[in-house]
Amino acid sequence: MTLTAETSRTLNALGMLAVCLVLVLALYYQLALYELPCPLCLLQRVGFVAVGFGLGLNLLYGARPRNYALMLLAAVFGGSVSVRQILLHIVPGTGHYGSPVLGLHFYTWAGIAFFLVIIGTSIMLLSERQYQAAPPEETEQRFGGSVLAKSAFLLMLALAIVNAVSALLECGPGICADPPTSYELIDKVESGN
């Protein structure tokens, strides 16, 4: 398989938009349906943001094997957390966490998504042509002039910030409650403690 730098950039931007979609859906369930993420859910979000970081490096500086390696490490981390949560709830009578989406819970979907990231990233690593040096005029312009790449990058950056603020509001500076029942930091500020 041979990919040009431009095709690689487009695929990385589409991958980043897919990661953004996962984070937007998680935030929708959190904010609109008031389903606060548990500590394991927050760790899965960290995994998705880290995958997005690797994609962002590819968009900003061009595709590099080390950026794909970062994505693989993030996906293995996130997938491990997802599998941990699936195993916690697979035993009959242990219940589940959150509402199902198309019959599966978010942690199951996250496990599937991280698995797909591992497969997709491995496939992207097969093409060495994408790593060839870009012409000088292209390296002077970040994102290779791609509006899709810039948009995906900015959306991912905004979602990473929103998720960080949300986690801080939910957990405060300490360890998150399991299961979470409210935004701990807001409660502390309101009560004056």
JOBELBEL-V73655 format. One record per helix or strand of 3 or more residues. SS is the DSSP state (H for helix, E for strand). FROM is the first residue (numbers start at 1). TO is the last residue. Records with the same first field share a line. If there is no record, write none. Layout:
BEGIN
SS->FROM-TO / FROM-TO
END
This chain:
BEGIN
H->5-31 / 39-61 / 65-90 / 106-125 / 129-131 / 136-139 / 142-145 / 147-171 / 184-191
END
